[in-house]
Amino acid sequence: MHAGPTYVAASERLLLRPLARADLPEIERWFEDARIRRFYLLTEQGVDASTLERAIEWSSSDPDVAAWAIEERDGSLAGLGNWRADPLFRDIYEIEVTLGPHMPAGRGYGTEAHALVLDHLMRSRPAAKVVGRALADNFAVIALARRLGFVEEGRLRRHVRIGEERIDLVVMGILREEWERRRAFDAPRAVAVSAAAAVSDAHRPRGGENGRRAVRMVSDAVASEPTARTGCPSRDTGGGR
Ligand SMILES: CC(C)(COP(=O)(O)OP(=O)(O)OC[C@H]1O[C@@H](n2cnc3c(N)ncnc32)[C@H](O)[C@@H]1OP(=O)(O)O)[C@@H](O)C(=O)NCCC(=O)NCCS
C-alpha cells in the first residue's frame, strides 16, 4: 500500500514535506504568475522545471540546503519554501517562502507558512541566524516577517532590476536567541490553538472535500533520516526573499 508523503512539521492549517519532482509541473505554472515572478523570483522572466529539477539534485549532495512543499491539510499544494546556508558563514541561513497564487491573501497563510519553515529550520539545523530578503515594496512579507520577530538589518539599494526599474532589497534577520524568546512567549498560545484544533478535528469527517487526511509525520515513520534533503534553492529557482 502506498503510504503517501511523510511530513516533517505541521502548523494549524499547513504541513511541510520535502519538495518532489511530482510537484514541479504545478510550481512551474505558479511561476507564470506576475506577482510570483516579481516578488519571489525577482524577475519578469519565467523559471522552468529543468531549473527546479537541478535544484532538487543539488540538494541531495549538500545537507545545508533544502526545498520544501507546503501543503494544506486536504493535501493540496499551498506554497513553496527553501533554505540554504551562507557559503562563507555556514551557521547563517537564508530562507525563501512563497504561497501559490491561488491562496487567499490576508488570512494569515503567509505568516503561518513562513513560521513553519523558520521553526523547522531552527529545530533541525544549527542556525545562529536566519535571514530573508524582500523587495522593498513587498509590504505584506515585510510586515509578516516583523511579526515573526525578524528585524530589518539593512537595505541593498537599487539591487534588483525588474524591467526598467531598479528596486531596493530589504534584508531581514532573526537571531536564534530572538527566535527562542519568541517561541517561549508563543508556546502557551500554541498549546491552546492545537487543543482547539484537536477538538474541532474530532467532529470533522476524515475525507471528502476539504476533509483532513490522516497525516504521517517523520516521527511516525520508520525512516531514519529526519529531514529528507530534497530540493535546493538557487538564485534562479526562487530568490524572492
Ligand atoms: C507575501 C505573502 C507571503 C503574504 O501572504 P498572506 O497570506 O497575505 O500574509 P498574511 O495574511 O499572513 O500577513 C500579511 C500581513 O501583511 C500586511 N499587509 C498586507 N499588505 C500590506 C501593505 N500594503 N502594507 C503594510 N502591510 C501589509 C497584512 O496586514 C498582514 O499583517 P497583519 O496580519 O499584522 O495585519 C503572499 O502574498 C505571497 O506569497 N505572495 C507571493 C510572492 C511573495 O511575495 N513571496 C514572498 C517573497 S519575499
The ligand as a Tripos MOL2 file, in Angstrom:
@<TRIPOS>MOLECULE
LIG
   48    50     1     0     0
SMALL
NO_CHARGES

@<TRIPOS>ATOM
      1 C1          3.6410   37.8360    0.6590 C.3       1 LIG1
      2 C2          2.7350   36.7080    1.0690 C.3       1 LIG1
      3 C3          3.5560   35.5880    1.7400 C.3       1 LIG1
      4 C4          1.6790   37.2340    2.0660 C.3       1 LIG1
      5 O1          0.7810   36.1870    2.3800 O.3       1 LIG1
      6 P1         -0.5700   36.4800    3.2040 P.3       1 LIG1
      7 O2         -1.2230   35.1820    3.4560 O.co2     1 LIG1
      8 O3         -1.3630   37.5260    2.5230 O.co2     1 LIG1
      9 O4          0.0640   37.0750    4.5330 O.3       1 LIG1
     10 P2         -0.6080   37.1830    5.9750 P.3       1 LIG1
     11 O5         -2.1030   37.2710    5.8290 O.co2     1 LIG1
     12 O6         -0.0840   36.1260    6.8400 O.co2     1 LIG1
     13 O7          0.0130   38.5440    6.5100 O.3       1 LIG1
     14 C5          0.1240   39.6590    5.6830 C.3       1 LIG1
     15 C6          0.4590   40.8420    6.5630 C.3       1 LIG1
     16 O8          0.8700   41.8970    5.7130 O.3       1 LIG1
     17 C7          0.0860   43.0280    5.9860 C.3       1 LIG1
     18 N1         -0.0120   43.7710    4.7580 N.ar      1 LIG1
     19 C8         -0.5790   43.3920    3.5960 C.ar      1 LIG1
     20 N2         -0.4640   44.3630    2.6900 N.ar      1 LIG1
     21 C9          0.2000   45.3760    3.3000 C.ar      1 LIG1
     22 C10         0.6150   46.6790    2.8940 C.ar      1 LIG1
     23 N3          0.3870   47.1150    1.6600 N.pl3     1 LIG1
     24 N4          1.2840   47.4350    3.7860 N.ar      1 LIG1
     25 C11         1.5450   47.0050    5.0370 C.ar      1 LIG1
     26 N5          1.1640   45.7810    5.4740 N.ar      1 LIG1
     27 C12         0.5030   44.9900    4.6120 C.ar      1 LIG1
     28 C13        -1.2270   42.4950    6.4580 C.3       1 LIG1
     29 O9         -1.9310   43.4760    7.2060 O.3       1 LIG1
     30 C14        -0.7560   41.3370    7.3180 C.3       1 LIG1
     31 O10        -0.3000   41.7670    8.5770 O.3       1 LIG1
     32 P3         -1.2390   41.6680    9.8930 P.3       1 LIG1
     33 O11        -1.7190   40.2670    9.9670 O.co2     1 LIG1
     34 O12        -0.3330   42.0710   11.0070 O.co2     1 LIG1
     35 O13        -2.3720   42.6260    9.6440 O.co2     1 LIG1
     36 C15         1.9590   36.1200   -0.1430 C.3       1 LIG1
     37 O14         1.1690   37.1430   -0.7070 O.3       1 LIG1
     38 C16         2.8610   35.5610   -1.1930 C.2       1 LIG1
     39 O15         3.4280   34.5040   -1.0310 O.2       1 LIG1
     40 N6          2.9720   36.2440   -2.3220 N.am      1 LIG1
     41 C17         3.7020   35.6750   -3.4120 C.3       1 LIG1
     42 C18         5.0580   36.2380   -3.6660 C.3       1 LIG1
     43 C19         5.8080   36.7240   -2.4540 C.2       1 LIG1
     44 O16         5.7860   37.8940   -2.1880 O.2       1 LIG1
     45 N7          6.5290   35.8500   -1.7460 N.am      1 LIG1
     46 C20         7.4370   36.2650   -0.6900 C.3       1 LIG1
     47 C21         8.7500   36.5710   -1.3190 C.3       1 LIG1
     48 S1          9.7950   37.5710   -0.3330 S.3       1 LIG1
@<TRIPOS>BOND
     1     1     2 1
     2     2     3 1
     3     2     4 1
     4     2    36 1
     5     4     5 1
     6     5     6 1
     7     6     7 2
     8     6     8 1
     9     6     9 1
    10     9    10 1
    11    10    11 2
    12    10    12 1
    13    10    13 1
    14    13    14 1
    15    14    15 1
    16    15    16 1
    17    15    30 1
    18    16    17 1
    19    17    18 1
    20    17    28 1
    21    18    19 ar
    22    18    27 ar
    23    19    20 ar
    24    20    21 ar
    25    21    22 ar
    26    21    27 ar
    27    22    23 1
    28    22    24 ar
    29    24    25 ar
    30    25    26 ar
    31    26    27 ar
    32    28    29 1
    33    28    30 1
    34    30    31 1
    35    31    32 1
    36    32    33 2
    37    32    34 1
    38    32    35 1
    39    36    37 1
    40    36    38 1
    41    38    39 2
    42    38    40 1
    43    40    41 1
    44    41    42 1
    45    42    43 1
    46    43    44 2
    47    43    45 1
    48    45    46 1
    49    46    47 1
    50    47    48 1
@<TRIPOS>SUBSTRUCTURE
     1 LIG1         1 GROUP 0 **** ****
